[in-house]
Amino acid sequence: MSFFPPDPSFPLPNDDATQSESRRSLPRYKLVLHRNPECDLMFVVRSLMELTRFPRAEATLKMWESQNHGRSVLLTTYRERAELYVEQFAEKGLLTSIEPV
């Protein structure tokens, strides 16, 4: 059985439609951690490390950013995953929200 490469001068059927569909992607959302003065700071760091798998340095940076600026963008992901994170953080008593990018 032999293989013949496609002729570049011959257009493939629905080539433009296939390319435009492959370029479409799901909308992205930012997961935002909000300041909670009632939570212990180390608890926030440990929770970030547990739920997002951030290393300690990054979790500490995000915690300080939320404490000093009132909010910290933790990550950007798809809506369903962001909503799951919001639920998981709420179970730990931490306030998070999602925003469209």
C-alpha positions in Angstrom: 0.0 0.0 0.0 1.5 3.3 -1.0 0.9 6.7 0.5 0.4 9.8 -1.7 0.7 13.2 0.0 -2.4 15.5 -0.6 -2.1 17.9 -3.5 -1.9 21.4 -2.0 -3.6 22.9 -5.1 -6.7 20.8 -4.5 -8.9 22.2 -1.7 -10.2 19.8 0.9 -14.0 19.8 1.5 -15.1 22.3 4.2 -11.5 23.3 4.9 -12.4 26.8 6.1 -15.2 25.4 8.3 -12.9 22.8 9.9 -10.3 25.4 10.7 -12.7 27.9 12.2 -14.3 25.2 14.4 -10.9 24.0 15.6 -10.0 27.6 16.6 -13.1 28.0 18.7 -12.5 27.5 22.4 -14.6 27.6 25.5 -14.8 30.9 27.3 -12.3 31.4 30.1 -12.9 32.6 33.7 -10.7 34.0 36.4 -10.8 32.4 39.8 -10.5 35.3 42.4 -9.6 34.9 46.1 -11.1 37.6 48.2 -9.8 39.0 51.5 -11.2 37.3 54.6 -9.8 39.0 57.8 -11.4 36.2 60.0 -9.3 33.4 58.5 -5.8 32.5 59.7 -3.3 33.4 57.1 -1.5 30.0 57.3 -4.8 28.3 56.8 -5.3 30.2 53.6 -1.9 29.2 52.4 -2.4 25.5 53.3 -5.8 25.6 51.6 -4.4 27.1 48.4 -1.6 24.5 48.4 -4.2 21.7 48.9 -6.8 22.7 46.4 -4.7 24.3 43.6 -1.4 22.4 44.1 0.5 25.7 44.2 3.9 25.5 45.8 4.3 27.2 49.2 5.9 30.3 47.7 3.2 30.9 45.2 0.4 30.2 47.7 1.9 32.6 50.1 2.2 35.3 47.4 -1.5 34.9 46.5 -2.5 35.0 50.1 -0.6 38.3 50.7 -1.9 39.7 47.5 -5.5 39.0 48.6 -4.8 40.4 52.1 -3.2 43.6 50.9 -5.2 44.4 47.7 -8.5 42.8 48.7 -8.4 40.2 45.9 -6.0 37.9 44.1 -6.5 36.2 40.7 -5.5 32.6 41.4 -5.9 31.1 37.9 -7.7 31.3 34.6 -9.7 28.2 33.6 -13.0 27.0 32.1 -16.3 27.8 33.8 -17.1 24.4 35.2 -13.6 24.0 36.7 -13.8 27.5 38.2 -17.2 26.8 39.7 -15.8 23.6 41.3 -13.0 25.6 42.8 -15.5 28.1 44.2 -17.4 25.2 45.9 -14.2 23.7 47.3 -13.0 27.0 48.7 -16.4 27.7 50.2 -16.3 24.3 52.0 -13.1 25.6 53.7 -14.7 28.9 54.6 -12.8 31.0 52.0 -14.5 33.5 49.7 -13.8 33.1 46.0 -15.6 34.2 42.9 -15.3 33.8 39.1 -15.2 36.5 36.5 -15.1 36.2 32.7 -11.8 37.0 31.1 
